[in-house]
Amino acid sequence: MLTTLLEPGLRLTICGLDELGNHCTSDVTHVLSILDPDYGEPSAFAAYDPHHRLTLRFHDIIGPWPGWSPPERPHIEALVEFGRELDEAGENLRHLLVHCHAGVSRSTAAMATLLARHTPLGEEESIFARIRAIRPIAWPNSRMIGFADQVLGRGGRLSAALRQHYRLQAPQRPDFVEELRRSGRGAEIPEDDVNRA
């Protein structure tokens, strides 16, 4: 029996590394780990029950940066394939946990990609509304969403919905927006906010 991440009753969690220990008794059945390339295996998983896990490794950047590895299309293709495995898990899929280092950017983009696989065309903004409900501090990595848009054949709709998400999030997180400017991710800041700065 196939399942989807949109089914009621299925638990979806997004978190950062420092929160992994909070979920070791949460009946997590599937995990997507997104880690920096040189980061070791998170020790928190030793306390988890057996689960199916995919680990992807790249840095949280949106373009070339000397000595850093950005997300690339093959990472998103692997993520989409993981989504197919989730579909086939049936009732064995009870709780999906997606994490990166902070639970803000890479993990939220990954969860949005997984949700997009089952969301009808034209309803892309509902994906990010769901992401905000799961993880209110979400600021998905735009490079990952751009590749997801291509891989899933969304014709730019997923990226457009992400821009709307940024417009909603930016006024609530001015310090974070300023950090984005400093860290080379100014392209993600909504144009209205750039003009006001």
C-alpha positions in Angstrom: 0.0 0.0 0.0 1.4 3.4 -1.0 1.3 6.3 1.4 2.0 10.0 1.0 3.3 12.7 3.4 0.0 14.5 3.2 -1.9 11.7 5.0 -3.4 12.7 8.3 -1.9 11.1 11.3 1.6 10.9 9.8 4.1 12.7 12.1 6.5 15.1 10.4 9.4 16.7 12.3 12.0 19.2 11.3 14.8 19.9 13.7 18.5 20.8 14.2 21.3 18.7 15.6 20.9 20.0 19.2 17.3 18.8 19.1 17.9 15.2 17.9 18.0 13.9 21.5 14.5 15.1 22.1 13.1 12.7 19.5 14.7 9.4 20.4 11.5 8.2 22.1 9.2 9.5 19.4 8.8 6.3 17.3 10.8 7.8 14.4 10.7 5.3 11.5 12.5 7.4 8.8 15.2 10.0 8.9 16.7 12.4 6.4 20.0 13.8 7.7 21.6 16.8 5.9 25.1 17.4 7.2 28.1 19.4 6.3 30.5 17.3 4.3 33.1 17.0 7.1 30.7 16.5 10.0 30.7 13.2 11.8 27.8 10.9 12.5 25.4 12.5 15.1 25.8 10.5 18.3 22.1 11.0 19.2 21.1 8.3 16.7 22.6 5.7 19.0 19.5 6.1 21.2 17.0 5.8 18.3 15.1 2.6 17.5 16.0 1.0 14.1 15.0 3.3 11.3 15.5 3.9 7.6 17.8 6.9 7.0 19.3 8.8 4.1 22.2 11.1 4.7 23.1 13.9 2.3 26.2 16.1 2.7 26.6 19.6 1.5 26.9 23.1 2.9 24.1 25.6 3.5 25.0 28.0 0.7 23.2 29.1 -2.4 26.1 29.5 -4.8 29.8 28.9 -5.3 31.9 29.7 -2.2 35.7 28.8 -2.0 36.2 25.6 -0.2 32.5 24.9 0.4 30.2 22.4 -1.4 26.8 23.8 -2.3 23.7 21.6 -2.9 23.6 20.3 -6.4 20.9 18.7 -8.6 22.0 15.1 -7.8 21.4 15.8 -4.1 17.8 16.8 -4.9 17.4 13.8 -7.2 18.5 11.5 -4.3 16.0 13.3 -2.1 13.2 12.7 -4.6 14.1 9.1 -4.8 14.0 8.9 -1.0 10.5 10.3 -1.3 9.6 7.3 -3.5 10.9 5.0 -0.8 8.7 6.7 1.7 5.7 6.2 -0.6 6.5 2.5 -0.7 7.0 2.2 3.1 3.2 2.1 3.6 2.2 1.7 7.3 5.9 1.3 8.2 6.1 5.0 7.8 4.8 6.6 11.0 7.2 9.4 11.8 9.5 11.1 9.4 12.3 13.3 10.9 14.3 15.7 8.7 17.2 17.5 10.2 20.2 19.6 9.3 22.5 21.6 11.6 20.1 24.3 12.7 16.7 23.0 11.4 16.2 26.2 9.4 17.3 26.1 5.8 18.4 22.8 4.3 16.0 20.6 6.3 13.0 22.9 5.6 13.9 22.9 1.9 14.1 19.1 1.9 10.8 18.7 3.6 9.2 21.2 1.2 10.6 19.1 -1.7 9.1 15.9 -0.2 5.7 17.5 0.3 5.7 19.0 -3.2 5.8 15.5 -4.7 2.2 15.0 -3.6 0.9 18.6 -3.8 -1.2 19.5 -6.9 0.2 22.1 -9.3 -1.0 25.6 -8.4 -1.0 24.8 -4.6 2.6 25.4 -4.0 2.0 28.1 -1.4 0.3 25.5 0.8 3.6 23.6 0.9 5.3 26.5 2.7 2.3 27.1 4.9 2.7 23.5 6.1 6.4 24.0 6.5 5.7 27.1 8.7 3.3 25.1 10.8 5.9 22.4 11.3 8.9 24.7 11.8 8.0 28.4 12.3 11.6 29.6 11.9 11.8 28.0 8.4 13.9 29.8 5.8 14.4 27.1 3.0 17.5 27.1 1.0 16.6 28.7 -2.3 19.2 26.7 -4.4 17.7 23.5 -3.2 14.1 24.7 -4.0 15.3 25.8 -7.4 16.6 22.3 -8.2 13.4 20.8 -6.8 11.4 23.0 -9.0 13.3 21.6 -12.0 13.3 18.0 -11.0 9.6 18.0 -10.1 8.6 19.9 -13.2 7.0 22.8 -11.3 7.7 25.4 -14.0 8.9 28.0 -11.5 5.9 27.7 -9.2 7.8 26.3 -6.3 10.4 29.0 -6.4 7.6 31.7 -6.7 5.9 30.2 -3.6 9.2 30.3 -1.8 9.6 34.0 -2.5 6.2 34.6 -1.0 7.2 32.5 2.0 10.3 34.8 2.4 8.0 37.9 2.2 6.0 36.5 5.1 9.0 35.5 7.2 11.4 38.5 6.7 9.5 41.0 8.8 9.4 38.6 11.7 13.1 37.9 11.6 15.1 41.1 10.9 18.2 39.9 12.7 18.2 36.7 10.6 17.7 38.7 7.4 20.7 40.8 8.3 22.8 37.6 8.8 21.7 36.5 5.3 23.1 39.7 3.9 26.4 39.1 5.6 26.7 35.4 4.6 26.2 35.8 0.9 22.5 34.9 0.8 21.2 38.4 0.0 19.5 37.1 -3.1 17.0 35.4 -0.8 15.9 38.6 0.9 12.6 39.9 -0.5 13.0 42.8 -2.9 10.8 45.1 -0.8 13.1 44.6 2.2 16.2 45.2 0.1 14.7 48.5 -1.1 13.8 49.6 2.5 17.3 48.8 3.8 
